[in-house]
Amino acid sequence: MRIALDAMGGDFAPDVNIEGAISAINELPEEVSLHLIGPSDLLQSRINTSEFGGRIKIIHAEDVIGMGEHPTKAFSQKQKSSIAIGYALLKAKEVDVFCSAGNTGAMLVGAMFTIRAVEGIIRPAIASFVPRENGDYGIILDVGANAEVKPDVLVQFGELGSLYARHVMKIENPKVGLMNLGEEEQKGTLLTQAAYQLFRLNNKVNFIGNIEGKDVFNDKADVIVCDGFVGNVILKQAESIYDLLKERNISDPFFERFNYESVGGSPILGVNGNIIIGHGVSSALAIKNMIHQAKKMAESEIHTIIKKAYDE
Amino acid sequence: MRIALDAMGGDFAPDVNIEGAISAINELPEEVSLHLIGPSDLLQSRINTSEFGGRIKIIHAEDVIGMGEHPTKAFSQKQKSSIAIGYALLKAKEVDVFCSAGNTGAMLVGAMFTIRAVEGIIRPAIASFVPRENGDYGIILDVGANAEVKPDVLVQFGELGSLYARHVMKIENPKVGLMNLGEEEQKGTLLTQAAYQLFRLNNKVNFIGNIEGKDVFNDKADVIVCDGFVGNVILKQAESIYDLLKERNISDPFFERFNYESVGGSPILGVNGNIIIGHGVSSALAIKNMIHQAKKMAESEIHTIIKKAYDE
């Protein structure tokens, strides 16, 4: 398996990216290789690839898309950037999965321009993971790719999340919950009311009804469906709780899993390839865990499972 | 000052309501009286009002609006319910403030049907309070009265929250932040983008721009503006964090303030009177704190300040 890592993505690149890559390679089985994408001179000055028996390769990319650049403009104009080259490799099937903690918008644009959305998918989504009291994780989507959506898009998020939960997270018959401001069917906005009715008619997912903000961390639903605005607010609020606990020197195994570093990254679901987006502030630990997650995603072949589900 | 309390509102009424009222009366100055609204036989069997030197009165209401009843239907049909009678007293200025942990929808409907919205206010809002790292509270609105709003409504929420922060919470020149999925001006939905521009042109509030889910508990903004859907999710997520900490026996002064009981209730802003809505699961402590908050609200005369602000 060949995992491509944007060596220049994130606020602390390339140092933490290289550190994370080295930690990961030591934990990964022999057959996995890492492809670090970035300016080769720079990367070669930081890492001696010969130490890793050919399992770490450097792929030259002379340009970098900055964290604050306009996604569409930057992606189309910087075809020699590490993100653009990562997507080119993925599209050409020279790597099995591509991950980056760089410009999220450019990662999304890159996916849509190169490997493209799966036919039948209205809007691909960014998924993330929330720790749960029972020890495992739930999946929440969308968390930022689509601030505004239509009811049928929410239902597809439920389908995509359900496929991911089943095939990657190995949750049997995952429970799909619609984030709302009350449990009752008639609660919420026109969007959630309509989505509720569409979910009821949908036989692809195990819809359990509306859930609320208090249900993010319990196991009422395995798949939490919301628009990218709400999902983004939920996720960032959860992250801030971890920071607040840490500042107070409160440590607890459950809350430790609120740390974004332990998750590593967020898959883009509904595109023709395996993509993971990392947090902009990624540390070496986060990069390492993003690489582990990339491996899991590539092994599951989830994007072909999704493609097949929408072929029928 | 005369504070009316719906003795029948909430999941554990009337017992915790009476217990909370007794605790409150012992802490409140002599000039404050409490008016408990509910079936007089029932209430008299639970409390001996003569013990309180006339400071606790029972006002008979033979009917009760259940927690699950349809708000508009229940309020119009049950004119002898504790909620309807509370509003009648408030409208007749026989009490200075009315609070209830009962059916939130019926409380909102009651406000709109009796004391009505302040002229110039498009949509009254329910405000709530979030504890902050610096030791005080921020105000967040709307948290559930309006799941769907237009940009000008969000701007009014900012104005209402600002007036409350200044006159009740005594925050000078309160900073108003717009909840969004990124800090940059162009981020978000059509709603938040338009609201951002309207806020920029607004000279009534100290608009500091977009804030994110990670800023709920810091002091970036004193007033957090969002639609009722997002505000409700934020609030319920915060409450669940408190429960999770408690289950793990983690106690910390900062997180103690995540407990809804310490806040007690949420004012309705933008109506012609002082109204506080409590949590359905209110304990005696929550009821007591709701009464204290009711006093603070009535003292501030915030509704007349709001009325005056929109008269000009």
Interface residues (C-beta under 8 A of the other chain):
Chain A: E133 G144 A147 E148 M179 N180 L181 G182 K187 G188 T189 L190 T192 E212 G213 K214 D215 V216 F217 N218 G228 F229 V230 N232 V233 I234 L235 K236 Q237 A238 E239 S240 I241 D243 L244 E247 R248 I250 D252 F254 F255
Chain B: E133 G144 A147 E148 M179 N180 L181 K187 G188 T189 L190 T192 E212 G213 K214 D215 V216 F217 N218 G228 F229 V230 N232 V233 I234 L235 K236 Q237 A238 E239 S240 I241 D243 L244 E247 R248 I250 D252 F254 F255
